[in-house]
């Protein structure tokens, strides 16, 4: 009986956490591109955020940014600013906004919007006639954004 009750509570908690995610279309940015409120209502996991930052199939932040804390990952980029000290340079709200959609802060940036699912230009039809028609999903989930923010917040100046 206790096991069933515990299973039910865990299942309901998981559904509640999922239901709390802010949809990309409903994200509220301030005048400077910051997002004050967590996208999930929960804290991020810095260890998972570090994995996402270095994962070539997910965030792949190291393709453009150097991060000394992830020195074991090869081929750090130099297109974006070094992320060492990011936790001192930006607040969590500013980091959340930058990771979700840096264009809200820096209009001309080449950094992709990791939490956006509409407003994309699909040039495929002009070239191949095979542009996808299904709705696009965001590159990262709300929880993955929070995890990356939690990791970036740990990167302090030494």
C-alpha positions as a Markdown table, in Angstrom:
| # | Residue | x | y | z |
|---|---|---|---|---|
| 1 | Unk | 0.0 | 0.0 | 0.0 |
| 2 | Unk | 2.8 | 2.4 | 0.9 |
| 3 | Unk | 4.6 | 1.7 | -2.3 |
| 4 | Unk | 1.4 | 2.4 | -4.4 |
| 5 | Unk | 0.9 | 5.7 | -2.5 |
| 6 | Unk | 4.5 | 6.7 | -3.1 |
| 7 | Unk | 4.3 | 5.8 | -6.8 |
| 8 | Unk | 1.1 | 7.8 | -7.1 |
| 9 | Unk | 2.7 | 10.8 | -5.4 |
| 10 | Unk | 5.8 | 10.6 | -7.6 |
| 11 | Unk | 3.6 | 10.4 | -10.7 |
| 12 | Unk | 1.5 | 13.3 | -9.7 |
| 13 | Unk | 4.6 | 15.4 | -8.8 |
| 14 | Unk | 6.0 | 14.6 | -12.3 |
| 15 | Unk | 2.8 | 15.7 | -14.0 |
| 16 | Unk | 2.7 | 18.9 | -11.9 |
| 17 | Unk | 6.3 | 19.8 | -12.7 |
| 18 | Unk | 5.6 | 19.2 | -16.4 |
| 19 | Unk | 2.4 | 21.3 | -16.3 |
| 20 | Unk | 4.4 | 24.2 | -14.7 |
| 21 | Unk | 6.7 | 24.6 | -17.8 |
| 22 | Unk | 6.2 | 27.9 | -19.5 |
| 23 | Unk | 5.5 | 27.5 | -23.2 |
| 24 | Unk | 8.1 | 29.3 | -25.4 |
| 25 | Unk | 5.3 | 31.6 | -26.8 |
| 26 | Unk | 4.4 | 32.6 | -23.2 |
| 27 | Unk | 7.9 | 33.6 | -22.0 |
| 28 | Unk | 8.0 | 37.1 | -20.7 |
| 29 | Unk | 11.2 | 39.0 | -21.3 |
| 30 | Unk | 11.9 | 42.4 | -19.7 |
| 31 | Unk | 13.1 | 45.4 | -21.7 |
| 32 | Unk | 16.7 | 44.1 | -21.6 |
| 33 | Unk | 15.9 | 40.5 | -22.5 |
| 34 | Unk | 16.0 | 39.0 | -19.1 |
| 35 | Unk | 13.5 | 36.4 | -17.9 |
| 36 | Unk | 12.9 | 36.9 | -14.2 |
| 37 | Unk | 10.8 | 33.8 | -13.5 |
| 38 | Unk | 12.0 | 30.2 | -13.8 |
| 39 | Unk | 10.6 | 28.5 | -16.9 |
| 40 | Unk | 9.7 | 25.4 | -14.8 |
| 41 | Unk | 9.1 | 26.7 | -11.3 |
| 42 | Unk | 12.0 | 24.5 | -10.2 |
| 43 | Unk | 15.8 | 25.0 | -9.7 |
| 44 | Unk | 18.1 | 23.9 | -12.4 |
| 45 | Unk | 20.7 | 21.1 | -12.0 |
| 46 | Unk | 24.1 | 22.5 | -12.6 |
| 47 | Unk | 25.7 | 19.1 | -13.3 |
| 48 | Unk | 23.2 | 18.3 | -16.0 |
| 49 | Unk | 23.6 | 21.9 | -17.3 |
| 50 | Unk | 27.4 | 21.2 | -17.7 |
| 51 | Unk | 26.6 | 18.1 | -19.8 |
| 52 | Unk | 24.2 | 20.1 | -22.0 |
| 53 | Unk | 26.7 | 22.9 | -22.5 |
| 54 | Unk | 29.3 | 20.4 | -23.8 |
| 55 | Unk | 27.0 | 18.0 | -25.6 |
| 56 | Unk | 27.4 | 18.3 | -29.4 |
| 57 | Unk | 23.8 | 17.1 | -30.0 |
| 58 | Unk | 22.1 | 19.5 | -27.4 |
| 59 | Unk | 23.4 | 22.9 | -26.3 |
| 60 | Unk | 26.8 | 22.6 | -27.9 |
| 61 | Unk | 27.7 | 25.9 | -26.3 |
| 62 | Unk | 31.4 | 25.1 | -26.5 |
| 63 | Unk | 31.2 | 25.3 | -30.3 |
| 64 | Unk | 31.2 | 29.1 | -29.9 |
| 65 | Unk | 32.3 | 29.7 | -26.3 |
| 66 | Unk | 35.3 | 28.7 | -24.3 |
| 67 | Unk | 34.6 | 27.3 | -20.8 |
| 68 | Unk | 37.6 | 26.5 | -18.7 |
| 69 | Unk | 35.5 | 24.3 | -16.4 |
| 70 | Unk | 34.9 | 22.0 | -19.4 |
| 71 | Unk | 38.5 | 21.9 | -20.5 |
| 72 | Unk | 38.2 | 18.1 | -21.2 |
| 73 | Unk | 35.9 | 18.8 | -24.1 |
| 74 | Unk | 37.9 | 19.5 | -27.3 |
| 75 | Unk | 37.5 | 22.3 | -29.7 |
| 76 | Unk | 36.1 | 25.3 | -27.8 |
| 77 | Unk | 35.0 | 28.2 | -29.9 |
| 78 | Unk | 35.9 | 31.8 | -30.0 |
| 79 | Unk | 32.9 | 33.3 | -31.7 |
| 80 | Unk | 31.1 | 34.1 | -28.5 |
| 81 | Unk | 32.5 | 35.5 | -25.2 |
| 82 | Unk | 34.4 | 33.3 | -22.9 |
| 83 | Unk | 31.9 | 31.9 | -20.3 |
| 84 | Unk | 34.3 | 31.9 | -17.4 |
| 85 | Unk | 32.9 | 34.4 | -14.9 |
| 86 | Unk | 29.4 | 34.3 | -16.5 |
| 87 | Unk | 27.9 | 33.9 | -13.0 |
| 88 | Unk | 29.4 | 37.2 | -11.9 |
| 89 | Unk | 28.7 | 39.1 | -15.1 |
| 90 | Unk | 25.0 | 38.3 | -15.4 |
| 91 | Unk | 22.2 | 37.6 | -13.0 |
| 92 | Unk | 20.3 | 34.3 | -13.3 |
| 93 | Unk | 17.4 | 36.2 | -15.0 |
| 94 | Unk | 19.8 | 37.6 | -17.6 |
| 95 | Unk | 21.4 | 34.2 | -18.1 |
| 96 | Unk | 18.0 | 32.7 | -18.6 |
| 97 | Unk | 17.1 | 35.3 | -21.2 |
| 98 | Unk | 20.4 | 34.9 | -23.0 |
| 99 | Unk | 20.1 | 31.1 | -23.2 |
| 100 | Unk | 16.4 | 31.1 | -24.1 |
| 101 | Unk | 16.7 | 33.8 | -26.9 |
| 102 | Unk | 19.8 | 36.0 | -26.9 |
| 103 | Unk | 18.3 | 38.1 | -29.7 |
| 104 | Unk | 16.0 | 39.7 | -27.1 |
| 105 | Unk | 19.2 | 41.2 | -25.6 |
| 106 | Unk | 21.6 | 41.4 | -28.5 |
| 107 | Unk | 19.6 | 41.9 | -31.7 |
| 108 | Unk | 22.3 | 41.1 | -34.2 |
| 109 | Unk | 23.8 | 38.0 | -32.4 |
| 110 | Unk | 24.4 | 34.8 | -34.2 |
| 111 | Unk | 23.6 | 32.8 | -31.1 |
| 112 | Unk | 20.6 | 30.5 | -31.7 |
| 113 | Unk | 17.4 | 30.9 | -29.7 |
| 114 | Unk | 17.3 | 27.7 | -27.6 |
| 115 | Unk | 13.8 | 28.2 | -26.3 |
| 116 | Unk | 11.8 | 29.3 | -29.3 |
| 117 | Unk | 9.4 | 27.3 | -31.5 |
| 118 | Unk | 7.9 | 29.8 | -34.0 |
| 119 | Unk | 8.9 | 32.7 | -36.3 |
| 120 | Unk | 11.6 | 30.7 | -38.2 |
| 121 | Unk | 12.2 | 31.3 | -41.9 |
| 122 | Unk | 12.2 | 28.0 | -43.8 |
| 123 | Unk | 14.2 | 28.5 | -47.0 |
| 124 | Unk | 14.2 | 24.7 | -47.9 |
| 125 | Unk | 11.4 | 25.0 | -50.5 |
| 126 | Unk | 13.4 | 27.5 | -52.6 |
| 127 | Unk | 16.3 | 25.0 | -52.7 |
| 128 | Unk | 15.0 | 21.5 | -52.4 |
| 129 | Unk | 11.2 | 21.8 | -52.3 |
| 130 | Unk | 11.4 | 19.7 | -49.2 |
| 131 | Unk | 11.1 | 22.1 | -46.3 |
| 132 | Unk | 9.5 | 20.5 | -43.3 |
| 133 | Unk | 5.9 | 21.5 | -42.6 |
| 134 | Unk | 5.5 | 20.2 | -39.1 |
| 135 | Unk | 5.8 | 22.7 | -36.2 |
| 136 | Unk | 9.3 | 23.1 | -34.9 |
| 137 | Unk | 10.1 | 22.4 | -31.3 |
| 138 | Unk | 12.6 | 24.3 | -29.2 |
| 139 | Unk | 16.2 | 23.1 | -29.2 |
| 140 | Unk | 16.2 | 22.8 | -25.4 |
| 141 | Unk | 13.3 | 22.0 | -23.0 |
| 142 | Unk | 12.4 | 24.4 | -20.2 |
| 143 | Unk | 14.2 | 22.2 | -17.7 |
| 144 | Unk | 17.3 | 22.1 | -19.8 |
| 145 | Unk | 17.3 | 25.9 | -20.0 |
| 146 | Unk | 17.1 | 26.0 | -16.2 |
| 147 | Unk | 19.9 | 23.4 | -15.9 |
| 148 | Unk | 22.2 | 25.4 | -18.2 |
| 149 | Unk | 21.4 | 28.6 | -16.3 |
| 150 | Unk | 22.3 | 26.8 | -13.0 |
| 151 | Unk | 25.6 | 25.7 | -14.5 |
| 152 | Unk | 26.5 | 29.1 | -15.9 |
| 153 | Unk | 25.7 | 30.7 | -12.6 |
| 154 | Unk | 28.4 | 28.6 | -11.0 |
| 155 | Unk | 31.1 | 30.1 | -13.3 |
| 156 | Unk | 32.6 | 32.8 | -11.1 |
| 157 | Unk | 35.7 | 35.0 | -11.6 |
| 158 | Unk | 38.7 | 33.7 | -9.8 |
